[in-house]
């Protein structure tokens, strides 16, 4: 192909053109009643999204980060409490822990799913903590701090292995706050319960982001927390609105974390399409898998039998990630990296005292992962081109040619 059309990593233009009339109708509705903050449209979306997640309550907020922070605070995280999560996630996960007063502790991920490894969590508890059966308190031995919560991150659209995580939480009296910011509609089969469970329905609370690129994305910033606890929902509603129990009655010092009514209206409208969009992402992921099966392929995403991921991202792994990304860019194929630097090695967390080698699986994965184009409108023809280019880059012929080129350049 002499001049191929660019394949974007994410197409946010096409779906919004398709939904333009519906989106504008939401704006007109808001203009007609001047209800710009909170109100019926927010309440309607909260009810609909709670139902979608099989949760009793939903609290709409300004962002996924707000949702996490308010969930921690409402659940009772106290200043200095340790909250355990993975270093392979976006920094919002840990920002929210710190901003709620918690102390961050990391455990490594599973190399197949890239989510929190329950065995590494068990190892952290067994080797680094003490449990007082009399008080029911788990304490980190080195810091003498109480371990209060676990944050499993449902990454790339796939839920973490929740049964063993929930078992450990129950055994040691730990809260579980799901980071479901990339998992709208993802499901996990709980062998313990004998049924499929939705992201956002299993923990004490869960957080969702509606950043525009998410499976369910707003046209700006937005987020929500789900919970089955009426008391937690009540507290989060106060926290998002300056701590008000009613207008100008401030029970606690809160935040300005409210959800705009126009964003809520757009989210309600888009929620009607989400099941179809997720199905199209799943179909696109299967097409990638099928196309790669007959050619030289990278390490493809793993989908356990007990998981129904919604493929927020389609992430592969290769040894020469930089080389492949450059090659695809030259072929007019956009890609992403989620995420190149593990959180325990970020400058922002130098104070935690972690070092290279502390979480070897995360570090290995972070150097190899590459996110290929993935969105509901992605066509089979576009995917075929992506697969052809990736496979050619990995082919023995191209590798040998690259090695000859490198050798020749070194002799100059």
C-alpha positions, 0 to 999 in steps of 0.5 A, spaced: 500 500 500 503 506 497 500 511 502 496 507 507 490 510 511 492 512 519 489 507 524 488 511 530 489 508 537 482 510 539 477 513 535 473 518 539 470 522 533 466 516 530 461 514 536 460 521 537 458 523 530 453 517 530 450 520 537 450 527 535 443 528 535 442 524 542 448 528 545 445 535 543 438 533 546 441 532 553 444 539 552 437 542 550 434 538 556 439 541 561 438 548 558 431 548 559 431 547 566 438 550 568 439 544 572 447 543 571 449 540 577 446 534 581 439 533 580 434 528 576 439 527 571 445 525 576 440 521 580 437 517 574 444 515 571 446 513 578 440 508 579 441 506 572 449 505 573 448 501 579 443 496 576 448 495 570 453 493 575 449 489 580 450 494 586 445 497 590 448 504 590 452 509 585 454 515 587 456 520 581 462 524 582 467 528 578 472 523 576 475 516 577 480 519 582 475 522 586 471 515 586 477 512 589 478 517 594 471 518 597 470 510 597 477 510 601 474 515 606 467 513 606 469 505 608 473 508 614 481 508 612 484 512 617 491 516 617 497 512 616 493 505 615 496 501 609 492 500 603 495 494 599 495 494 591 499 493 585 505 497 582 502 496 575 496 501 574 495 508 573 498 513 578 490 515 580 490 508 584 495 510 589 494 518 589 487 516 592 490 512 597 495 518 599 490 523 599 485 519 603 491 519 608 493 512 607 500 509 606 501 505 600 504 498 600 505 494 593 505 487 591 506 484 585 502 482 579 500 475 575 504 475 569 498 472 565 493 477 567 497 483 569 492 484 575 494 483 583 497 476 584 493 473 590 499 468 592 503 475 592 498 478 597 498 472 601 506 472 601 506 479 603 501 478 609 505 471 611 512 474 611 511 481 612 505 482 617 503 480 624 495 478 625 492 479 632 487 474 632 484 477 639 483 484 636 482 482 629 488 487 627 493 485 621 499 489 622 505 490 618 511 488 622 516 493 619 512 500 619 508 497 625 502 500 621 495 497 621 493 494 614 486 496 612 485 495 605 486 491 599 485 495 592 485 489 586 485 493 580 481 490 574 486 492 568 485 493 561 478 491 562 479 484 566 477 483 573 482 481 578 482 474 581 477 476 586 475 469 590 482 468 593 482 476 594 476 476 598 478 470 602 484 473 604 480 480 606 475 476 610 480 472 614 484 478 616 478 483 616 481 487 610 476 492 606 476 491 599 475 497 594 475 495 587 479 499 582 474 498 576 476 504 572 478 500 566 472 495 567 465 497 565 461 491 564 467 486 566 465 479 569 468 474 573 465 467 575 466 466 583 466 459 584 465 460 591 458 463 589 457 459 583 455 465 579 458 470 575 459 477 578 460 484 575 466 489 576 463 493 582 459 489 585 464 484 589 468 489 594 466 494 599 466 499 594 468 500 587 471 506 583 469 507 575 472 513 571 468 515 565 474 519 562 473 520 554 477 514 552 474 509 557 469 503 555 463 508 557 466 515 557 463 522 558 465 528 554 469 530 559 471 528 566 466 524 570 466 518 575 462 514 580 463 509 586 458 503 587 457 500 593 452 495 597 452 499 603 447 505 604 452 508 609 458 508 605 453 511 599 451 516 604 458 518 606 460 519 599 454 523 597 456 528 603 464 528 601 463 530 594 458 536 596 463 539 601 461 535 607 453 537 606 448 533 609 443 538 607 444 545 604 449 549 608 449 544 613 456 541 613 457 535 617 464 534 615 469 537 611 468 535 604 470 536 597 468 539 591 467 532 587 460 533 584 458 530 577 455 535 572 448 533 570 450 534 562 455 529 563 450 524 567 445 525 561 450 523 556 453 517 560 445 515 561 444 515 554 451 512 552 450 506 557 444 504 553 450 502 548 455 499 552 453 492 552 453 492 544 460 496 544 463 491 549 461 486 545 464 489 539 470 490 543 470 482 545 469 480 537 475 485 535 479 481 541 477 475 538 479 477 531 486 479 533 487 472 536 485 468 530 489 473 525 495 472 530 494 464 530 496 463 523 503 467 523 508 470 527 505 473 533 507 477 540 505 474 547 497 475 546 492 477 552 490 471 557 483 470 558 482 465 564 476 461 563 473 465 569 473 471 566 469 475 561 474 481 560 471 487 556 478 489 552 478 496 554 485 495 551 488 490 547 495 489 550 501 484 547 508 483 549 514 483 545 522 483 547 523 489 542 517 494 544 521 500 542 523 498 535 516 495 534 512 501 536 517 505 532 516 501 526 508 501 527 508 509 527 512 509 520 506 504 518 501 509 520 499 505 526 498 508 533 499 504 539 500 506 546 504 503 553 500 502 559 504 503 563 512 504 561 514 505 568 512 501 574 509 506 580 514 503 585 520 506 580 516 513 579 520 519 582 513 521 586 514 515 590 522 515 592 520 516 599 517 509 599 524 506 599 522 501 593 528 499 588 529 496 582 528 488 582 522 489 588 517 487 583 520 483 578 514 481 574 511 488 574 518 490 571 518 485 566 511 486 563 512 494 563 518 493 559 515 489 554 507 491 553 504 495 547 497 496 546 494 495 539 488 499 536 482 497 540 475 500 540 468 498 538 468 501 531 475 498 529 474 494 522 477 487 520 481 490 515 484 495 520 486 489 524 488 485 518 493 490 517 495 491 524 497 484 525 500 483 518 505 489 520 506 486 527 508 479 524 512 482 519 516 486 524 517 479 528 518 475 522 525 471 522 527 475 515 525 482 518 529 480 524 535 478 520 535 484 516 535 489 522 541 485 525 545 486 518 543 493 518 545 494 525 552 490 524 553 495 518 552 501 522 557 499 527 562 498 522 562 505 519 
